[in-house]
Each structure stands twice: as C-alpha cells, then as structure tokens.
C-alpha cells in the first residue's frame, strides 16, 4: 500500500474582493440542503466542530447549496416554508460564527432545472421565490453573505440563459440591494460558457465558473453523467501522450492526445481570467475537485496542485467540491482526506502555524 505524506496550504495573502469579502478559499457543504432525499429527509447538518475545523484549515467561506423545492412548492400561492427556512438561517449563522462567509447557492435537481427552462410559469414562480428568499436573507450582513442565482442551469442556449439571468438579477437586486449576487454561465457553467455571458449592469456581482476539466479524469468511475465516465478507471494525471496511443474509449484517447497537465489547465483558467479582465468584473471558481472514490490519491494530489496555483495566480477565489460527498474533504470516519486537503506548497509561517492548529483540532475531534 502506498502512503503519502501531505501538507495543507492555509489562508495566504490573496487580495479581498469588493462586496462579500473575503471569499478566497472555501468548500461546498453539498449535502445539507441539497442532493438528499425529499421531501421528508432531515437536513444533513454540519456541526459547529466541523465548521471550526474548516476554519482551522484556512477556509474563509462556504458555499451552501440549497434545493429550492425544500422551501417553495411552486404553486400559485406558494410561500417560503418557515421550518426549513429556520434551518437555513441556523446554517448561515453557524458558518458566520466560525468566521466563514457564506454563498447561498440555489442548487435544484435536474427535473426542476428542466421545468425552469421549459415552463414559463415555473420560472415566474422561481422569480417570486427569489424575491421572497432574497428579502429574507437581506437581514444578514451584506459583506459576509452572497446570493448565487442558479447552479449549473443546464440551459444550452446562451441567449436564453442571458434573458433568465437578467430577470433573476433584477428581482434579487431589488430585494437585497447591498448583497453580492453570484452568476454563472449557461449549461454546466464551464469556463467556455462563462465567456458567452454578458455581464449585467451591476458592480456588485461575482461571476462564477466550475472547473472539472478534463472530466474523463475528474469523474472517472462516476455512475452519473456521461456513460463513458463509468467505464474508466486507473486513468493517471498528468496525461502522457506516449501512454495513450492504444487507449480506449475515444474520450480517454483524446485525454492523452491533448496532454492534460499543469500547462493545459493553466491555459484554460487563463481564459476565464482574461474574460474577467476584459469585462472589468470579478470571477470565482465555485466548484472544482476530483472523484475520491475511484481516483488514485497521488493523481488527485497532482491535479489539485495544478488547479489551485492556476486559480490563485489570477487572484481567483475558489470553493472545493465538496465536504462529505463523492469528492469529499472529510472521510466517513471524521478524518481529513489528505489528497483533497493537499495544497501546492507551504508559503508562510502562518501556514505552518495553521497546520499545527489543524492537527490539534483533528485530535480533539477524534477523541
């Protein structure tokens, strides 16, 4: 069995964003209010001691995915579900109490996304929902809580998504005048879709993209999405073209031919940074990671080592996917997966002190 000793890079000196700040290094709390059974399955809460651990690891924010169906039944007379709303309030306060800023992310299941793009009445109800929710969340400190309109909208047509963005933005901005609004591109919010987006007329907006490229590596073995992913295993990173001459299926052959490595990753993230600079806006990587269940730990370390510096070279903040799901930072026994926590290098005395705090907190949690 191979053993790998890892170091964790903690909060450094990235410039703070205007609006909600800081929002530099974070993680997705993926299975608290989204991606769980409905309607009666209780929230999969993140306790205070885990929030403390995230802070000790150098995180400064969390992304809180929320399935709208937990709060809103999309009927003509729909109102916010008060009990679930109180749970979300508790989650936001818990993060804030541990010096973690919060991005509240609307994260519906695919069936609701389909209704949003195909059924005008469902979308109108979604606008009413956001008006009510943004008004409620506006009571939280605008410098510490941001509002993300819709995760990976699965709307392929950039023009159609642009029209939806402008309506959603107008409703949320009216209800929450001071809060940062987070907007991603069409479809799956990749870097190419970000570049198709036209920024709205609002200086207090953070534009987001997700980075899982190349998917055939980061999602190998996954049982959802592209059927090709499930058939792939033991795909290494970085890609060596010489190793892929006889590779199958075609997606794997392409992976090797395109030679996915640090330079290729940096070039793709450069495109997002160039778009932001050209438009005078700020960008944030709201998700990145690799599937922990099937990818070799050392390959995941190398991948994260290459993605994080490419983001941070452009002062692009990020939130890893995720805390407890398939890409998880935290293992089922409560420990930390070193390959997910792995950073590119130790840079400051603050990092070393942070690691000491981390080890202390982990010791407390385990005993």
N, C-alpha and C positions, 0 to 999 in steps of 0.2 A: 504493500500500500504506500502510495506517495504521500509525503507530508510536506506542507508548505507553510513557512513562517511568513506572516503578513504584517504590514504596518498600516495604520489608518491615518489618512490626512484629514486634519480638522480645519476649523474655520481659519481662513487666511485674510488677505487684505484686498479682496475684490471691491471696487467702488460700489457704493449703495445706489440703488435706483431711486428716482423720484417716485412719489406716490407711496405704495406699500414698500417698506424697506426695514431690514434687509430681506432679500429673497434671493439668496445666493446658492445655498447648499441645503437640499431638503429631501423628503421622501414622501411617497404616496401611501396613505392609510387606506389601502384599497378595499378591504372587506368589512368596513364598519357600517356604512350606509349604502353600499352598492355591491353588486356581484354576490348577493346572498339570496336565499330562497324567500319568496314572497307568498302571501302578504304578512304572515304571522311570525316569521323567524325573527328572534330578537336581535338587536344590533350587536355586532361582534366588537365590543368596546376595546379601546386601547387604554389600559390603566395608567395611572399617574406615574408609576415607577418606570414604565416603558417610555413615557414622554421624557422623563428625566434622563433615561439612557440615551435617547436620541439627541437631547441637548448636550450631554457629555461627549457624544461622538462628533460634535461640531456642527450639527444641523441647526439652521436658523429658521426653517419654515417647514410646514407640512402641507401637502395637497390633500384635501378631504373630498373624495368622490362621493356624490350623493345621487341615488337614483330618484328622479322626480316623482315616480309613482308611489314612493313612500310618503310623500307629502301632499299629493294632489291627485284626485281621481279623474280629472279631465272631463267632468260633466259640466253642464251649463251653469250649475250653481255651486261649482267647486270652491272650497275654501281650504286654507292650509290646515293640515292635520296637526292639532295642537300638541298631542303627546309626542309624536315623532319630532316635531319642531323643538320641543324642550330637550330632547336627546341631542339634537344637533347643536343647540345652544351650549349644552354641557360640554360637548366635544370641543367646540371652539374655545370656550373659556379654559378648559383643561390645557389645551395647547398654549394659549396665551400666558397662562400662569407659569408655564415652564419655558418662557422666553422663545416660543416657537410661533412665528407668524403663520397665517392660515390663508390658503387659497381654497375657497369653497367652489367645488367643481361639479357642474351638472353632468352626470355620468349615467345616462339611461341605457337600458338593454337594447339590443338590435331591433326588437319589434316596435318599440316606441320611436326609435330613430326613423324607422320606415314610415310610421304614421306621421311623424313631423314633416318629412319631406314630401309625402304623397297626399296628405289630407289637410286642406287649408283650415278646417275647423279645429283640428288637433293643434295645429301651430298657433292659431289665435288663442286657444286655451293656454298654451305654453307661454305666450306673451303675458296673459293675465297672471299666470303662476309666477313668472319672474317679477312682475310688478309687485305682487304681494310679498314674495320672498326677499327681494332687494330692499323693500321698505322695512321689513323686519330686521334684516341683517345690518341695515344702516345704523343701528344703535351701537354697533361695535366700532372701535377705533379705526378710522379710515386709513391710518398709517400702518395698520397691522393686519387687516383683513381685506382680501381681494376677492372678486367675484368672476368666475370663469363661466362663460355663456353656455358652452356645449362641448363636451368631449368628443373628439373624432366623429364629426357629424354624419359621415357616410353619405354625403351629398356629393355626387361626382361632378356635377356641373358647377364650375366656379362662379358663374353669373348668378345662378340660383342661390348658392350659398351666400354670395355677397349681399343679395337682397334680404335674406334672412338675418344676416349679421347686422345690417343697418337698422332693421326693425327691433331686433333684440337689444342692440346697443342703446337705441333711443329710449326704450322702456326702462331699462336698468339705470341709465344715467339720470333720468328724471326722478326715479325712486331713491337712488343713492348718489347724490350729486358729488360727493367727495371721494368715493371709493374707487380704487383702481379696478378696471374691467379687463379681463383676460380673454383674448380672441385668438383662435387658431384657424388654420386653413381648411379647405374642403376635404372631403373623403376621410382619410386616416391621419390628416394633419402632419404629413411628412414635410421635409424641407422644400420639396418641389411645389407642394400645394401652398405653403406659406408664400412663396414667390408669386403666386397667382392672386393673392389677396390684395385688395386696395385698402390702405389704412383709412379709418374713419377720421372725421374732423374732431379729434379729442386728444389732448396731450397726455391725459391720464389713462392711457391704455397700454397694456403689456401684451405683446404678440407672442404666441407660443407655437412650438413645433415639438413633435415626438421623434426620437431617434432610435430606431431599432435596426438600422441598416448594417450589414445585409441580413435580411430576415431569415434567409435559409440557415445562417449561423445562429442568430439570437433566438430563433424559435424552433430549432431542430428538435424533433421528438414531440412537439406540442400537438395535442389532439383536437385543436380548433383551427380555424382559418384555412390557409392553403393546404390542400391534401398532401402536397409534396413534403411539407414540414414533418409530418408524422413518420414518413419513410426514411428520414435521415437520422443518422447517429454517428458519433465519433468524428464529426467534422471539426478540424482544428482551426485555430486562429493564431497568427495570420495565415492567409492563403498563400501557398507556394505553387506557382503555375506549373512547375515541373511535376508536382504530385497529382495534378488534376487531369492529366492527359486522357485517362480512361475513365474518368468519373461519370457516374450516373446517379440520379436523373439529370436532365438538362440543366436544372437550376443549380445543381452542385457544380457541374462543368463550368457554368457561367461564373460562379463564385470564384473558382480557381483562375479562370481566364482573366477576370477583372482584377485579380491580385488584391483582394481586400486586406489592407494593412493600415498602419497609422497615417500614411500619406493620403490614402484614399478617403479615410474617414475625415481627415482634416480638410480636404478639398470640398467635401460635401457640406461640412459645417461652415466653411468659409462662405459658401453661397448664401446661407441664412444670414450670416453677419454682414455680407455685402448688401443684401436686400434691406436690412435694418438701417445701415448707414445711408444708403441711397434715399430712403424714405424718412430719415430723421426720427426713427422710432426705436423702442427697446424690445429685445426678444428674450425669451426664457424657454429652456428645454423642460417641458412639463413631465416628460417620461423618457427614460432610457434604461436599458438593462439587458439581461440575457437569462434564458430559462434554466434555473438552477437544477431542476430535476434530471436533466439529461446531458448537460454540457460539462466537460471536464473542468475542474476548478482552476487549473493553471491557465486554460484557454480563456475562461471568464476573467481572470485577473488581467491577462494581457489585453483583452478587449476593453475593460473598464479603464485601464491605464492609458489607453489611446484615446478614448472618448472624452474623458474628463479634461485633460490638458487642452484638447482641441476646443472645447467649450470655454474654458477659463482664459485661454489666450485672448479671447474676444470679450471678456467680462460678461459672458452669458451664464446666468444662474441656471441651476438645474434641480430637478427632483427625481430621484431614482424611483423606478418601479421594481419592487414595492416592499412593504414591511413584512407581510405574512403570507403572501400568495405564492405562485409558482416561481417568481423571480426573487424570492424573499431575502431581506436582510436578516430577519430573525428566524432561527430554526425552531422546530416544533418543541424542542426541549428548553426553549428560552434563551439559548446561546446565540451568538452572532456568527453568521457565515462569513469567514474571513475573505472569501473571494468576492463577495458583494461589497464588504466594507473597505476592500483594498483601494488605496489611492496610488497615484503615480510616484510620489516621493514625499519625504519629510522635509519641510522647508524652514520651520522656525522653532524657537524654544517653546512657543505657545503650543505647537503641535505635540511636542514631547510631553508637556505638562497635561495636555488634553488626553493623551494616551494613558497617562497614569490615573487620571480621573476615571476614564473608561474602564480600566481594569478593576478599579475599586468598586465602581457601580455594578459591573458584571458579577464580582464576588459577592456583593450584597444580594443581588437578585437570585443567585444560585443557592444561597444558604438562608 
